[in-house]
């Protein structure tokens, strides 16, 4: 009969969003049981990586939930976003059980870069770009500068449609491009034209 595994939880953070720094450890815990084997091994697998043994347990009290805990050393190059963590239990007879859990990781200490661009309504640059560094999870609130002979029309963030008002991004987590769009002010014609 295959072994059973339950309750994969990080010790201090909800499983659906884990603030991490690449290269640090991620702790998890849960319970396992097996009704007929004397020994079980527990492995973890992150995404499509190798299965890594993290614990071996004897099983004198068969079919009773037993606690487990483990630690994953997260790679330095682990990207933000969803990752699949699998905890795999294998008993002495080779029967396997697993629980896959999607975890969403974000590198909370890394800053996000905002590039402010200033363009006319034809997409031509009318002022040099401005680069800002915003700490992760902080809000960006753009300040719309006045540009001679132009009136501000609105903004675009990345490839989104144009919006009116001052640009803002809540909880900056990645690099973004903010394009502030201006229309040329038509100057009144004088009698000399």
N, C-alpha and C positions, 0 to 999 in steps of 0.2 A: 504494500500500500504506500502511495507517495506521502512524504512528510508534508506538514502544513507550516506556513509562516504568515505572520500577521503584524500589523501595527508598525510599519516603518515610519519613524518620526525623528526629526532632528531633536536634540535634547532641549534646545532653547528657542527655536524659531518655527513658525508654521511651515509645513512642507511646500506650500504653493509658492512662496516667495522667500528666497534665502539670500540675505546680503552676504556676499563673500568678497574676499580679496584673493585673486589668483595666487596659488602656491601655499595657501593655508589649509588647515584641516577642517573637514566637515564631519560632525558627529551625528550618529543615528542610532536608533534602538528599536526594539520590538519584542515579539515573542515567537516561539516555535514549538511544535510538538510532533512526535512521531509515535505511532501506536505499536510498531513491531521491531524497530531496529535498536541495536545497542549503542550505536555511534552515529553522529551526524557532523557534517562539515558545512560551514556557511561561507559563501563567497559574495562579493559585490562585483557589479559590472557597471561602469559609467559609459553611457552611449554605446558604441560598438567596440569598446576596448576589451582587453582580456579579462576573464574572470579571475578575481584575486581572492585567495583564501584569507579570511580574517578571523575565523574562530573554528575550533573543534570542540564538540561536547560529547560526553558520555550521556547515556539516556537510561538511567536506572528506573525512573518514574514514568513509564511509558504512558502516552496520551494525556499527560499533564502539561499545560503551557509552561514553558521555561523562558526566562528573559535572555535577551542577547543585546549586545551593543557593539558598535564598531566605529572606525574612523577612516575616512577616505582622505588621502593627501591629494588635494586638488591640483591639477596641472597649472603651471604658470600661464599657459596660453589658452586657458578655458574661456570661451567666448560668452558674452551676455546672452540671455535667452533661455529657451527650454532645453533641458537635458533629461535623458532617461536614466534613472538609477534602478538597477535590478538587484534585489537580494535573492540569492539562490541557495537552497538547502538541498544537500545530497546525503542520503543515508548510506549505511554500510553496504547495502545491496545495490546501490547505484540508482535508486529511485530519486527523482528530482521534483522539487516544488519551487515556485518562484513567485515573487510579487514585484511587478514593475510599477514604478511610481515616477510620474513626471514632476520634475522640480524646475522651477524658474529661478535662475541665478542672475544676479547683477553685481557688477564690481563696484560697490558703493563708494570707494574712495577715489575712483578715477573721474577727472573733470570732463564736462561736455564742452565742445567748442561751438560757438555761434559765429557764423560769418554773416555780417550785415552787408547787403548790396543795395545800391541806390540806382534805380533805373527809371527812364521815362517809359511811357505807356507803349513804346515800340520795342522795349527790351534793351535799349542802349544805355550803357553806364553813364551817369552824370556826376558821379562823385566817387572817390576811391573807397574800396571796401574797408570795413572795420571788423576786426576779429576780437571776440571776447571769450574768456574762459569762465565758465559757470560751473560751480561745484555740483556734483551729482545730486539730484533730488532738490535742488534749489530752483526757484522760478526765475525765468527771464522776462523782463518787461522792457521792451524796446522804447527808446526815446526817438521820436521822429524829428529829425533836424529840418530847419527851414533852409531851402535852397533857392537862391535868387532866380527869379523868372519862372518858378515852378510852384505848383500847388500839390499837396499830398493827396493821393487818391485812395490808397490802401496798401495791403501787404500780402505776400504769399510766404508760406513756410514750406520748405522743400518743394514738392511738386503739387501741393494742395491748391485749390482754387483761391482766387483773391478774396480777402476779407477787408472790412473797413475797421477803423479804429486803430489804436496803438497795438503793435505786435506783442504777443506774449506766449510763452510756453510754460506750462505747469510741470514741475518735476523734470527738469532736463536730465535725460539719460543717455543721449547720443549726440553726435555732431549734427548740427542743423544749419541750413542756409535760410536766412530771412531776407526776402527781396522787398524793399520799400519802393512803391511805384508812385511816380509823380507825373502830372500832366503839365504841359507847357502853358504858361499864362500868355494869352494873346494880348499884346499891348495895344492900346487904342491907336488907331491910325491918326496921324497928324495930316494937316493940309499939304505937307510937302511931298507926300507919296504919290 
